[in-house]
C-alpha cells in the first residue's frame, strides 16, 4: 500500500497549481471540518489531496498541516511522511505533526532521526516537540539520546513545562533510573494526573509494586482526580502483587467515582479478579460492561482457562462468536489452553483455523499454544509438525516441545531435543529443567534426575524453584528413596508446599511406609486441612497394612471436620462437542446404552482375567461395593460412551479433573486388547492406546509410542 500511496501522491503533486487559490471561505471551512475528523479511508485522503493541488492550497501551512495530521491519524503513515517530504517550506508545526504521527505509529527510530534532522536544519524544538521525542527515547530505552535531548530542552528553557517534565520522568523510569525520575517529580511545582501516572508507572517498571499503590493513595489525598490510565496502572500493580483486598478497595473507589464503566478500567478489574481466582466477581464486572472490546473478552476467557474452568472458557468463546467478534492472538491462546485441558482436539483445530497457518507459525505465542494443545491432547505428531514449521523458535517454543514429549511418555525425545537445543546455543531456563525432571519421574531415571538437578546450579547458575524440588521428591519417592526425599525437603531454602509433601506421601503409599506417611500427613493437614485426598491416601496405607483402628479414627476425623471426597469428573470430545460424566452418572441422554456397553466390556474383560483393583477407593467401603463403584467410574462411563459413538480407527481421549485410579488404568489396558486401534501419520508411526487419560495438566501414563520409520521423524540432524 505504501508504494501505491507514493505513486498516487506523486501523480497528484505533479499537477500545475493555479496562480491564485480558488477556495471560498465556506469551502475552506468545510475542508477544515473534513480534515479534523478522526480518520478517513486512503481513497478519500487522496481525493482531498487532489483538491489541495487543484485549488492551490499547498502553500497554506495551516491547511497542509491538517492534511498531514489526517494522514497519520487515519493510519496512512507512509503517505503522510511522503507528503511531508514534498513540502518545500517546512515549519515547526509540520515537524511536530509528523513527529507525533510517527510516535503514534510506533516508528520510534524514525522519530529520533527526524528530530535530529530538524535541529540540523535550524528549527528549534518547542514544548510540543519534546514530549513525543522523549517518549520515543523511552520506548527505545535509549538513555544516551534521552540525556542529549534533556540537555537541549534545558538550553531552550522548557524544563519547567509540566508535560515535558512528565516525559522526562517516564524516560528515566523506563531506563532504570527511578531515583532520578523521583528527583524530577519532587522538583515539580505543579503536578497533573499524567505526572502522577508516570511516577506510578515508574515504580511498577522497577518492581516496587507496593510503593506504586502507596503513591496512588497519596495522590488522592493531595486532591488528584485520576484518569482511566492511572487506575489501569495501579490495578496492574495490585494484580502483580496478588493483593485482592487492595484491588477491591480501588474497585470500590472506581465505582463511587463512576469510573468502573470505562472499558479499560473494567478490563483491568476483570484481570485482577481472574488472576486472584475470583471468577464470580470477574464475571459480574464483565456482564455489567456496556461496551466490551476484544481485550475484555480475551481476559475473561483466559481467566476461565487459567483457573481450571475450561468448559466455561469455551462457552464464553462461543458466545463471542455469536456476537460476530473475531478472536485475536490473546483470545486464541486462552481458547487453545481450554481445549488442551479438556482434550478437545477437534475443537482446538477448528478454532485454530481463525488464524492463517502462516501467522500461527510466525507468532511464537500462538505456535507455543498450539504445540501445547496438541501435546496435551496426545497428538505429538502434530505438535512436532508445528514445531518444525515455526520460523523463529525462542526458548519458550523449545520448552513447550520438550514438555510435550515429557508429559506424553516420550521421555527419550525430551532428552534428545534438549541436546539439540544446546547445539543451537539456546540457553535453558528453569522451565526447561522442570520438563526434563518430569521426564525422569515418568521413566524412573533417578541418576539422570539427580544430574539435571545438580547441573541446573553448577553449569547454568539457575536457582532451584519449589517445582524443581517437588519433581525431585516425587522421583526419589517413587523409586523408594524416601529418606533422601525427606532430607531434600528439610534442606529446601523455602517452605515446602502441599504439592511437595503430597509427592512424598505418594511415595509412602507405593512403599507402604506408615511412620513417614503419618508425619507427612500432619504437615499436609497444616497446609490444606480441607483436602480429602490426603486423608484418603493415608487411610489406604493404614488399610493395606491391616491397621483398621487407625483407619476408623481417620474416617471419624474426616466426618467431624466435614471433609468429603472431591467428586471426579471426566470429559470426552466427539465431533467438536465435549461430554461430561461423573461417577454413577445417569444424566446423559444415552445413559442406558452406556451402561449396557460398560457391562458388556466388563464381562469380556473378566473372562480374560481382569479383576478390579479396589485399593484406591475409600477404605470404609466393602470390596463388593468398591467393585461396583469402580465399575461406574466417570472415566469408564466416558470410555463406554466414546466406544458407542466412534469408529474403530478413531482415537479416544478422556480428560479427568483428578488423578486416574489404578483400576481404570488396568481397565484401559485390558480394553485395548478387545478394541485395539491404530492411526498413522506421515514420517512418524503412532501406536495409540484405546484411551489417552489426561490429568488437569499432565498425562498419567504413556499413551503414544513414537517410532522412527525409514529414518524419518524425530530426531533429525538439522532443525530449521
C-alpha positions as CSV (number, residue, x, y, z in Angstrom):
1,X,0.0,0.0,0.0
2,X,2.9,2.4,0.7
3,X,4.2,2.1,-2.9
4,X,0.7,2.7,-4.3
5,X,0.3,5.7,-2.0
6,X,3.6,7.2,-3.1
7,X,2.8,6.7,-6.8
8,X,-0.7,8.3,-6.4
9,X,0.7,11.2,-4.4
10,X,3.4,11.8,-6.9
11,X,0.9,12.0,-9.7
12,X,-1.2,14.5,-7.8
13,X,1.7,16.7,-6.8
14,X,2.9,17.0,-10.4
15,X,-0.3,18.9,-11.3
16,X,0.3,22.6,-12.0
17,X,-1.4,24.6,-9.3
18,X,-3.4,27.7,-10.2
19,X,-1.7,31.0,-9.5
20,X,-4.5,32.0,-7.1
21,X,-6.4,29.9,-4.6
22,X,-9.9,29.1,-5.8
23,X,-11.4,28.2,-2.4
24,X,-14.1,30.3,-0.8
25,X,-14.2,30.9,2.9
26,X,-17.2,28.5,3.3
27,X,-15.5,25.8,1.2
28,X,-12.3,26.2,3.3
29,X,-14.4,25.8,6.5
30,X,-15.9,22.6,5.1
31,X,-12.5,21.2,4.1
32,X,-11.1,22.0,7.6
33,X,-14.1,20.2,9.1
34,X,-13.4,17.1,7.0
35,X,-9.7,17.1,7.9
36,X,-10.4,17.4,11.6
37,X,-12.3,14.1,11.5
38,X,-10.7,11.2,13.4
39,X,-9.9,9.2,10.3
40,X,-10.7,8.6,6.7
41,X,-10.1,5.8,4.1
42,X,-7.0,6.1,2.0
43,X,-9.0,6.7,-1.2
44,X,-10.7,9.8,0.4
45,X,-7.4,11.1,1.6
46,X,-6.0,11.0,-1.9
47,X,-9.1,12.8,-3.2
48,X,-8.7,15.5,-0.6
49,X,-5.0,15.9,-1.5
50,X,-6.1,16.3,-5.2
51,X,-8.3,19.1,-4.2
52,X,-5.4,20.7,-2.4
53,X,-3.3,20.7,-5.6
54,X,-6.1,21.9,-7.8
55,X,-7.1,24.7,-5.5
56,X,-3.6,25.9,-4.8
57,X,-3.6,25.1,-1.1
58,X,-0.1,23.6,-1.0
59,X,1.2,26.9,0.2
60,X,-1.3,27.2,3.0
61,X,0.8,25.9,6.0
62,X,-2.2,25.5,8.3
63,X,-4.3,23.5,5.8
64,X,-1.3,21.4,4.8
65,X,-0.7,20.6,8.5
66,X,-4.3,19.5,8.9
67,X,-3.8,17.1,5.9
68,X,-0.6,15.8,7.4
69,X,-2.4,15.2,10.7
70,X,-5.3,13.4,9.0
71,X,-2.8,11.1,7.2
72,X,-1.2,9.9,10.4
73,X,-4.5,9.7,12.4
74,X,-6.0,7.6,9.6
75,X,-3.1,5.1,9.8
76,X,-1.6,6.1,6.5
77,X,1.8,7.0,7.9
78,X,3.8,6.2,4.8
79,X,1.6,8.6,2.7
80,X,1.8,11.2,5.4
81,X,5.6,11.1,5.5
82,X,5.6,11.3,1.7
83,X,3.5,14.5,1.9
84,X,5.9,15.9,4.4
85,X,8.9,15.2,2.2
86,X,7.3,17.2,-0.6
87,X,6.8,20.4,1.5
88,X,9.2,23.0,0.2
89,X,8.9,25.4,3.1
90,X,8.5,23.5,6.3
91,X,7.9,25.0,9.7
92,X,7.9,23.7,13.3
93,X,4.3,22.8,13.2
94,X,4.9,20.4,10.3
95,X,7.7,18.8,12.2
96,X,5.7,18.4,15.4
97,X,2.8,16.9,13.5
98,X,5.0,14.3,11.8
99,X,6.9,13.5,15.0
100,X,3.7,12.9,16.9
101,X,2.3,10.8,14.0
102,X,5.5,8.7,13.9
103,X,5.3,8.0,17.6
104,X,1.6,7.0,17.3
105,X,2.6,4.6,14.5
106,X,5.4,3.1,16.6
107,X,8.2,4.5,14.3
108,X,10.4,5.4,17.3
109,X,13.8,5.3,15.5
110,X,12.4,7.5,12.7
111,X,11.1,9.9,15.3
112,X,14.5,10.4,16.8
113,X,16.1,10.7,13.4
114,X,13.6,13.4,12.3
115,X,14.2,15.3,15.5
116,X,18.0,15.3,14.7
117,X,17.2,16.5,11.1
118,X,15.0,19.2,12.4
119,X,17.8,20.6,14.6
120,X,20.4,20.3,11.8
121,X,18.1,22.4,9.6
122,X,17.9,25.1,12.2
123,X,14.4,24.5,13.6
124,X,14.1,25.0,17.4
125,X,12.0,22.3,19.1
126,X,9.3,23.6,21.5
127,X,7.2,22.2,24.3
128,X,5.1,20.2,21.7
129,X,8.2,18.6,20.3
130,X,10.0,17.4,23.4
131,X,7.3,15.2,25.0
132,X,7.0,13.0,21.9
133,X,10.6,12.6,21.1
134,X,11.3,11.8,24.7
135,X,8.6,9.2,24.6
136,X,10.4,7.7,21.6
137,X,13.6,7.5,23.5
138,X,11.8,5.9,26.5
139,X,10.2,3.2,24.3
140,X,13.6,2.5,22.7
141,X,15.2,2.7,26.2
142,X,17.8,4.9,24.5
143,X,19.1,6.7,27.6
144,X,22.1,8.3,25.8
145,X,19.8,10.1,23.2
146,X,17.4,11.0,26.0
147,X,20.1,12.7,28.0
148,X,21.1,14.7,25.0
149,X,17.5,15.8,24.4
150,X,17.3,16.7,28.1
151,X,20.2,19.0,27.6
152,X,18.6,20.6,24.6
153,X,15.4,21.4,26.5
154,X,17.3,22.8,29.4
155,X,19.0,25.2,27.0
156,X,15.7,26.0,25.4
157,X,14.1,26.8,28.8
158,X,11.3,24.1,28.7
159,X,12.4,22.3,31.8
160,X,9.5,23.6,33.9
161,X,6.8,22.6,31.4
162,X,4.7,20.0,33.2
163,X,4.3,17.8,30.1
164,X,8.0,18.0,29.2
165,X,9.0,17.1,32.8
166,X,6.5,14.3,32.9
167,X,8.1,12.9,29.7
168,X,11.5,13.1,31.4
169,X,10.1,11.2,34.4
170,X,8.8,8.4,32.1
171,X,12.2,8.3,30.2
172,X,14.3,7.9,33.3
173,X,11.9,5.4,34.9
174,X,11.9,3.1,31.8
175,X,15.6,3.3,31.5
176,X,16.2,2.1,35.1
177,X,17.0,5.4,36.8
178,X,14.0,5.7,39.1
179,X,15.9,7.7,41.6
180,X,16.5,10.5,39.1
181,X,12.9,10.2,38.0
182,X,11.8,10.7,41.6
183,X,14.0,13.7,41.9
184,X,12.4,15.3,38.9
185,X,9.0,14.5,40.2
186,X,9.8,16.0,43.6
187,X,11.0,19.2,42.0
188,X,7.8,19.8,40.1
189,X,5.9,22.8,41.5
190,X,2.7,21.7,39.7
191,X,1.8,18.0,39.1
192,X,-1.0,16.8,36.9
193,X,-2.6,13.4,36.6
194,X,-0.1,12.5,33.8
195,X,2.8,13.2,36.2
196,X,1.4,11.1,38.9
197,X,0.7,8.3,36.5
198,X,4.2,8.5,35.1
199,X,5.8,8.1,38.6
200,X,3.4,5.3,39.5
201,X,4.3,3.5,36.2
202,X,8.0,4.0,37.1
203,X,7.6,2.2,40.4
204,X,5.8,-0.7,38.6
205,X,8.5,-0.9,35.9
206,X,11.1,-1.0,38.7
207,X,9.2,-3.8,40.6
208,X,8.3,-1.5,43.5
209,X,4.6,-2.5,43.3
210,X,3.7,-1.7,46.9
211,X,5.3,1.8,46.6
212,X,3.2,2.3,43.4
213,X,0.0,1.6,45.3
214,X,1.0,3.8,48.2
215,X,1.8,6.6,45.7
216,X,-1.7,6.3,44.2
217,X,-3.4,6.7,47.6
218,X,-1.1,9.6,48.3
219,X,-2.1,11.3,45.1
220,X,-5.8,11.0,46.1
221,X,-5.0,12.6,49.5
222,X,-3.5,15.6,47.6
223,X,-6.7,16.1,45.6
224,X,-5.7,14.4,42.4
225,X,-8.5,13.2,40.2
226,X,-7.0,10.1,38.5
227,X,-8.0,9.2,34.9
228,X,-8.5,5.8,33.5
229,X,-4.8,5.3,32.7
230,X,-3.9,5.9,36.3
231,X,-6.4,3.3,37.5
232,X,-5.3,0.8,34.9
233,X,-1.7,1.1,36.1
234,X,-2.4,0.9,39.9
235,X,-4.8,-2.1,39.2
236,X,-1.9,-3.7,37.3
237,X,0.3,-3.3,40.4
238,X,-2.4,-5.0,42.6
239,X,-2.7,-7.8,40.1
240,X,1.0,-8.5,40.1
241,X,1.1,-8.3,43.9
242,X,-1.9,-10.7,44.1
243,X,-3.4,-8.1,46.6
244,X,-7.1,-8.8,46.2
245,X,-8.1,-6.6,49.2
246,X,-6.3,-3.6,47.9
247,X,-7.7,-4.2,44.4
248,X,-11.2,-4.4,45.8
249,X,-10.7,-1.1,47.6
250,X,-9.7,0.5,44.3
251,X,-12.6,-1.2,42.5
252,X,-15.0,0.3,45.2
253,X,-13.4,3.7,44.7
254,X,-13.8,3.5,40.9
255,X,-17.5,2.5,41.4
256,X,-18.1,5.5,43.6
257,X,-16.5,7.9,41.1
258,X,-18.4,6.3,38.2
259,X,-15.2,5.2,36.5
260,X,-15.5,1.4,36.6
261,X,-17.7,1.5,33.5
262,X,-14.7,2.6,31.4
263,X,-13.7,-0.3,29.2
264,X,-10.0,-0.1,30.1
265,X,-10.7,0.1,33.8
266,X,-13.3,-2.6,33.8
267,X,-10.9,-4.9,31.9
268,X,-8.2,-4.3,34.4
269,X,-10.6,-5.1,37.2
270,X,-11.5,-8.3,35.5
271,X,-7.9,-9.2,35.1
272,X,-7.3,-8.6,38.8
273,X,-10.1,-10.9,39.8
274,X,-9.2,-13.7,37.4
275,X,-5.6,-13.7,38.4
276,X,-6.6,-13.8,42.1
277,X,-9.1,-16.7,41.4
278,X,-12.3,-14.6,42.0
279,X,-14.1,-15.8,38.8
280,X,-17.6,-14.9,40.0
281,X,-16.6,-11.3,40.7
282,X,-14.8,-11.1,37.4
283,X,-17.9,-12.4,35.6
284,X,-20.1,-9.9,37.4
285,X,-17.9,-7.0,36.2
286,X,-17.8,-8.5,32.7
287,X,-21.6,-8.9,32.4
288,X,-22.1,-5.3,33.6
289,X,-19.9,-3.8,30.9
290,X,-22.0,-1.9,28.3
291,X,-19.1,-1.9,25.8
292,X,-16.7,-4.9,25.6
293,X,-13.7,-4.9,23.3
294,X,-11.7,-7.9,22.2
295,X,-9.3,-7.4,25.1
296,X,-12.2,-7.7,27.6
297,X,-13.4,-11.0,26.0
298,X,-9.8,-12.3,25.9
299,X,-9.1,-11.6,29.6
300,X,-12.3,-13.2,30.7
301,X,-11.8,-16.3,28.5
302,X,-8.1,-16.6,29.6
303,X,-9.2,-16.2,33.2
304,X,-11.5,-19.2,33.0
305,X,-8.8,-21.3,31.4
306,X,-6.2,-20.2,33.9
307,X,-8.4,-21.0,36.8
308,X,-9.2,-24.6,35.7
309,X,-12.6,-23.8,34.2
310,X,-12.0,-24.7,30.5
311,X,-15.7,-25.5,29.7
312,X,-16.7,-22.0,30.9
313,X,-13.9,-20.6,28.7
314,X,-15.2,-22.3,25.7
315,X,-18.9,-21.4,26.4
316,X,-17.8,-17.7,26.6
317,X,-15.9,-18.1,23.4
318,X,-19.0,-19.5,21.6
319,X,-20.9,-16.5,22.9
320,X,-18.3,-14.2,21.5
321,X,-18.6,-16.0,18.2
322,X,-22.3,-15.5,18.2
323,X,-21.7,-11.7,18.5
324,X,-19.6,-11.9,15.3
325,X,-16.4,-10.9,17.0
326,X,-13.1,-12.4,15.6
327,X,-10.5,-13.5,18.2
328,X,-7.1,-12.0,18.4
329,X,-3.8,-13.7,19.4
330,X,-4.6,-13.5,23.1
331,X,-8.1,-14.9,22.7
332,X,-6.7,-17.8,20.8
333,X,-4.1,-18.6,23.5
334,X,-6.9,-18.7,26.1
335,X,-9.2,-20.9,24.0
336,X,-6.4,-23.3,22.9
337,X,-5.4,-23.7,26.5
338,X,-9.0,-24.6,27.4
339,X,-9.1,-27.1,24.6
340,X,-5.8,-28.6,25.9
341,X,-7.3,-29.0,29.4
342,X,-10.4,-30.7,28.0
343,X,-8.6,-32.8,25.4
344,X,-10.8,-31.2,22.8
345,X,-8.5,-31.8,19.8
346,X,-11.2,-31.4,17.1
347,X,-12.5,-28.2,18.6
348,X,-9.0,-26.8,19.1
349,X,-8.2,-27.5,15.4
350,X,-11.4,-25.8,14.3
351,X,-10.6,-22.7,16.4
352,X,-7.0,-22.5,15.2
353,X,-8.5,-22.0,11.7
354,X,-9.3,-18.4,12.7
355,X,-5.6,-17.7,12.2
356,X,-3.9,-18.4,8.9
357,X,-1.2,-21.1,9.3
358,X,1.5,-18.5,8.3
359,X,0.6,-16.4,11.3
360,X,0.4,-19.4,13.6
361,X,3.9,-20.4,12.6
362,X,5.4,-16.9,12.7
363,X,3.9,-16.0,16.1
364,X,5.8,-17.7,18.9
365,X,3.0,-17.2,21.4
366,X,0.3,-18.8,19.1
367,X,2.7,-21.5,18.0
368,X,3.5,-22.4,21.5
369,X,-0.2,-22.6,22.5
370,X,-0.8,-24.9,19.5
371,X,2.1,-27.1,20.4
372,X,0.9,-27.3,24.0
373,X,-2.7,-28.1,22.9
374,X,-1.7,-30.9,20.6
375,X,0.6,-32.4,23.2
376,X,-2.0,-32.4,26.0
377,X,-4.4,-34.0,23.6
378,X,-1.9,-36.7,22.9
379,X,-1.2,-35.7,19.3
380,X,2.5,-35.4,19.4
381,X,3.0,-35.9,15.7
382,X,1.0,-32.7,15.0
383,X,2.9,-30.9,17.8
384,X,6.1,-31.9,16.1
385,X,4.9,-30.6,12.7
386,X,4.0,-27.2,14.2
387,X,7.4,-27.1,15.9
388,X,9.3,-27.9,12.8
389,X,7.3,-25.3,10.8
390,X,7.9,-22.4,13.1
391,X,10.4,-19.9,11.7
392,X,11.6,-18.3,15.0
393,X,11.9,-20.8,17.8
394,X,12.6,-19.0,21.0
395,X,13.2,-20.7,24.3
396,X,9.5,-20.9,25.2
397,X,8.8,-22.8,22.0
398,X,11.6,-25.3,22.7
399,X,10.3,-25.7,26.3
400,X,6.8,-26.4,25.0
401,X,8.0,-29.2,22.8
402,X,10.3,-30.7,25.4
403,X,7.4,-30.5,27.9
404,X,5.1,-32.1,25.4
405,X,7.3,-35.1,24.9
406,X,7.8,-35.4,28.6
407,X,4.1,-35.4,29.5
408,X,3.1,-37.9,26.9
409,X,5.6,-40.6,27.8
410,X,8.2,-39.8,25.1
411,X,11.0,-39.0,27.6
412,X,13.8,-40.1,25.3
413,X,12.7,-37.4,22.8
414,X,12.7,-34.8,25.6
415,X,16.3,-35.6,26.3
416,X,17.3,-35.7,22.6
417,X,15.6,-32.3,22.0
418,X,17.4,-30.8,24.9
419,X,20.7,-31.9,23.4
420,X,19.6,-30.3,20.1
421,X,18.7,-27.1,21.8
422,X,22.2,-26.9,23.3
423,X,23.7,-27.4,19.9
424,X,21.7,-24.3,18.7
425,X,23.3,-22.4,21.6
426,X,19.9,-21.7,23.2
427,X,20.4,-21.4,27.0
428,X,17.9,-23.4,29.0
429,X,15.9,-21.9,31.9
430,X,14.2,-23.3,34.9
431,X,11.2,-24.4,32.9
432,X,13.4,-26.5,30.6
433,X,14.8,-28.4,33.6
434,X,11.3,-28.8,35.1
435,X,10.2,-30.6,31.9
436,X,13.4,-32.8,32.0
437,X,12.8,-33.7,35.6
438,X,9.2,-34.6,34.9
439,X,10.5,-36.9,32.1
440,X,12.8,-38.5,34.7
441,X,9.9,-39.0,37.0
442,X,7.9,-40.8,34.4
443,X,10.7,-43.1,33.5
444,X,12.2,-43.6,37.0
445,X,15.6,-42.3,35.9
446,X,16.9,-41.3,39.3
447,X,20.5,-40.9,38.3
448,X,19.6,-38.6,35.4
449,X,17.3,-36.7,37.5
450,X,19.9,-36.0,40.1
451,X,22.3,-35.0,37.4
452,X,19.9,-32.5,35.8
453,X,19.0,-31.1,39.3
454,X,22.7,-30.6,40.1
455,X,23.7,-29.1,36.7
456,X,21.0,-26.5,36.9
457,X,23.0,-24.7,39.5
458,X,26.5,-25.9,38.7
459,X,26.6,-25.3,35.0
460,X,23.8,-22.8,34.3
461,X,23.7,-20.9,37.6
462,X,19.9,-21.3,37.8
463,X,18.1,-21.1,41.1
464,X,16.0,-24.2,42.1
465,X,12.3,-23.3,42.4
466,X,9.9,-25.2,44.6
467,X,8.6,-27.0,41.5
468,X,12.1,-28.5,40.9
469,X,12.2,-29.7,44.5
470,X,8.7,-31.2,44.0
471,X,9.8,-33.2,41.0
472,X,12.9,-34.5,42.8
473,X,10.9,-35.5,45.8
474,X,8.4,-37.3,43.5
475,X,11.2,-39.0,41.6
476,X,13.0,-40.2,44.8
477,X,9.8,-41.2,46.5
478,X,8.6,-43.3,43.6
479,X,11.9,-45.1,43.4
480,X,11.9,-45.9,47.2
481,X,14.5,-43.3,48.3
482,X,12.1,-42.0,50.9
483,X,14.8,-40.9,53.4
484,X,16.7,-39.0,50.8
485,X,13.4,-37.4,49.6
486,X,12.6,-36.3,53.2
487,X,16.1,-34.9,53.7
488,X,15.8,-32.9,50.5
489,X,12.6,-31.3,51.8
490,X,14.3,-30.4,55.0
491,X,17.2,-28.8,53.1
492,X,15.0,-26.7,50.9
493,X,15.7,-22.9,51.1
494,X,11.9,-22.3,51.1
495,X,9.0,-23.8,53.0
496,X,7.7,-26.9,51.2
497,X,4.1,-26.6,50.0
498,X,1.4,-29.2,49.8
499,X,2.5,-30.4,46.4
500,X,5.9,-31.3,47.7
501,X,4.7,-33.1,50.8
502,X,2.0,-34.7,48.7
503,X,4.6,-36.2,46.4
504,X,6.4,-37.7,49.4
505,X,3.1,-39.1,50.7
506,X,2.6,-40.7,47.3
507,X,5.9,-42.4,47.7
508,X,4.9,-43.6,51.1
509,X,1.8,-45.2,49.7
510,X,3.8,-47.1,47.0
511,X,6.3,-48.4,49.5
512,X,3.8,-48.6,52.5
513,X,5.9,-46.6,54.9
514,X,3.4,-45.8,57.6
515,X,5.6,-43.9,60.0
516,X,6.8,-41.4,57.5
517,X,3.3,-41.2,56.0
518,X,1.8,-40.1,59.4
519,X,4.5,-37.4,59.7
520,X,3.8,-36.2,56.1
521,X,0.0,-36.1,56.7
522,X,0.4,-33.8,59.8
523,X,2.3,-31.4,57.5
524,X,-0.3,-31.6,54.8
525,X,-3.2,-31.0,57.2
526,X,-1.5,-27.9,58.4
527,X,-1.2,-26.6,54.8
528,X,-4.6,-27.7,53.4
529,X,-6.9,-29.1,56.1
530,X,-9.8,-29.4,53.8
531,X,-8.2,-31.6,51.1
532,X,-9.8,-35.0,51.3
533,X,-7.2,-36.7,49.1
534,X,-4.5,-36.6,51.8
535,X,-6.8,-38.3,54.3
536,X,-7.9,-41.0,51.8
537,X,-4.3,-41.7,50.8
538,X,-3.2,-42.3,54.4
539,X,-6.3,-44.3,55.2
540,X,-5.4,-46.6,52.3
541,X,-1.9,-47.0,53.7
542,X,-3.4,-48.0,57.1
543,X,-5.8,-50.4,55.5
544,X,-3.2,-52.1,53.3
545,X,-1.1,-52.7,56.4
546,X,-4.1,-54.1,58.4
547,X,-4.2,-51.1,60.9
548,X,-8.0,-50.9,60.9
549,X,-8.3,-48.9,64.1
550,X,-6.3,-46.0,62.7
551,X,-8.4,-46.2,59.5
552,X,-11.5,-45.8,61.5
553,X,-10.1,-42.9,63.6
554,X,-9.2,-41.1,60.4
555,X,-12.6,-41.7,58.9
556,X,-14.2,-40.2,62.1
557,X,-11.8,-37.2,61.9
558,X,-12.9,-36.6,58.3
559,X,-16.6,-36.7,59.3
560,X,-16.1,-34.5,62.3
561,X,-14.4,-31.9,60.1
562,X,-16.9,-32.1,57.4
563,X,-14.4,-33.2,54.8
564,X,-15.8,-35.1,51.8
565,X,-14.1,-36.7,48.9
566,X,-13.7,-34.4,45.9
567,X,-16.0,-35.7,43.2
568,X,-14.3,-36.8,40.0
569,X,-15.4,-35.7,36.5
570,X,-14.3,-36.9,33.1
571,X,-14.7,-35.3,29.7
572,X,-14.6,-36.7,26.2
573,X,-14.8,-34.8,23.0
574,X,-16.7,-36.1,20.0
575,X,-17.3,-34.2,16.8
576,X,-16.3,-30.9,18.5
577,X,-18.7,-31.4,21.4
578,X,-17.4,-32.0,24.9
579,X,-19.4,-34.5,27.0
580,X,-19.1,-34.6,30.8
581,X,-19.5,-37.6,33.2
582,X,-19.3,-38.2,36.9
583,X,-19.4,-41.4,38.9
584,X,-22.7,-43.2,38.6
585,X,-23.8,-40.5,36.1
586,X,-27.2,-41.2,34.5
587,X,-28.0,-37.7,33.3
588,X,-26.7,-38.3,29.8
589,X,-29.4,-39.0,27.1
590,X,-27.6,-42.2,26.2
591,X,-27.2,-43.5,29.7
592,X,-29.0,-46.8,29.1
593,X,-26.8,-47.7,26.1
594,X,-23.6,-46.5,28.0
595,X,-24.3,-48.8,31.0
596,X,-25.1,-51.7,28.7
597,X,-21.8,-51.2,26.8
598,X,-19.9,-50.9,30.1
599,X,-21.4,-54.2,31.5
600,X,-20.6,-55.9,28.2
601,X,-17.0,-54.8,28.3
602,X,-16.6,-55.7,31.9
603,X,-17.8,-59.2,31.4
604,X,-15.5,-59.7,28.4
605,X,-12.6,-58.4,30.5
606,X,-13.3,-60.6,33.5
607,X,-13.3,-63.5,31.1
608,X,-9.8,-62.5,30.2
609,X,-8.7,-62.5,33.8
610,X,-9.3,-58.8,34.7
611,X,-10.0,-58.2,38.4
612,X,-10.9,-54.7,39.8
613,X,-8.2,-53.0,41.9
614,X,-10.1,-51.7,44.9
615,X,-7.2,-50.3,46.9
616,X,-7.6,-46.7,45.8
617,X,-11.3,-46.5,46.7
618,X,-12.4,-45.1,50.2
619,X,-11.2,-47.5,52.8
620,X,-14.5,-47.9,54.7
621,X,-16.4,-49.4,51.7
622,X,-16.7,-53.2,51.4
623,X,-14.8,-54.8,48.4
624,X,-18.1,-55.7,46.6
625,X,-19.3,-52.1,46.9
626,X,-15.8,-50.9,45.8
627,X,-16.0,-53.0,42.7
628,X,-19.5,-51.6,41.9
629,X,-18.2,-48.0,42.5
630,X,-15.2,-48.7,40.2
631,X,-17.4,-50.3,37.6
632,X,-19.3,-47.0,37.0
633,X,-16.4,-44.6,37.5
634,X,-16.5,-41.4,35.4
635,X,-13.6,-42.5,33.2
636,X,-15.3,-45.8,32.3
637,X,-18.6,-44.1,31.5
638,X,-16.7,-41.7,29.2
639,X,-14.9,-44.6,27.6
640,X,-18.1,-46.6,27.0
641,X,-19.9,-43.6,25.5
642,X,-17.0,-42.9,23.2
643,X,-16.8,-46.5,22.1
644,X,-20.5,-46.4,21.1
645,X,-20.1,-43.1,19.1
646,X,-16.8,-43.6,17.4
647,X,-15.4,-45.7,14.5
648,X,-12.8,-48.5,15.0
649,X,-10.0,-46.4,13.7
650,X,-10.7,-43.3,15.8
651,X,-8.7,-42.3,18.9
652,X,-10.5,-41.7,22.2
653,X,-9.2,-39.0,24.6
654,X,-10.6,-38.9,28.1
655,X,-9.7,-35.9,30.4
656,X,-10.2,-36.0,34.2
657,X,-10.1,-33.4,37.0
658,X,-8.5,-35.8,39.5
659,X,-5.8,-38.5,39.3
660,X,-6.7,-41.7,37.4
661,X,-7.4,-44.7,39.6
662,X,-5.1,-47.7,39.2
663,X,-8.1,-49.8,38.3
664,X,-9.1,-47.5,35.5
665,X,-5.5,-47.8,34.1
666,X,-5.7,-51.6,34.2
667,X,-9.2,-51.5,32.7
668,X,-8.0,-49.3,29.8
669,X,-5.1,-51.7,29.2
670,X,-7.5,-54.7,29.1
671,X,-9.9,-52.9,26.9
672,X,-7.1,-52.2,24.4
673,X,-6.8,-56.0,23.9
674,X,-10.5,-56.1,23.0
675,X,-10.8,-52.9,20.8
676,X,-7.3,-52.1,19.6
677,X,-7.0,-49.1,17.3
678,X,-4.0,-47.8,15.3
679,X,-3.5,-44.5,13.4
680,X,-0.7,-43.4,11.2
681,X,0.9,-40.1,10.2
682,X,3.5,-39.2,7.6
683,X,7.0,-39.9,8.7
684,X,6.1,-41.0,12.2
685,X,4.3,-44.2,13.2
686,X,1.8,-43.8,16.1
687,X,0.7,-46.7,18.2
688,X,-2.1,-45.1,20.2
689,X,-3.9,-46.9,23.0
690,X,-7.6,-47.1,23.1
691,X,-7.7,-44.4,25.7
692,X,-5.4,-41.4,26.5
693,X,-6.1,-40.5,30.1
694,X,-5.1,-36.9,30.9
695,X,-4.9,-35.0,34.2
696,X,-5.5,-31.3,34.7
697,X,-2.1,-30.5,33.4
698,X,-0.4,-33.8,32.7
699,X,-0.7,-37.3,31.2
700,X,-0.6,-40.0,33.8
701,X,0.9,-42.9,31.8
702,X,2.5,-43.4,28.4
703,X,-0.3,-43.1,25.8
704,X,1.7,-42.8,22.5
705,X,4.8,-44.6,21.3
706,X,6.7,-42.7,18.6
707,X,9.0,-44.8,16.5
708,X,11.3,-43.6,13.7
709,X,10.2,-45.1,10.4
710,X,12.7,-45.4,7.5
711,X,15.0,-42.9,9.1
712,X,12.3,-40.2,9.2
713,X,10.7,-38.5,12.2
714,X,12.4,-37.3,15.3
715,X,15.3,-36.5,15.8
716,X,16.7,-35.0,12.6
717,X,20.3,-34.0,12.0
718,X,19.3,-30.4,11.3
719,X,16.4,-28.3,12.6
720,X,15.0,-25.1,10.9
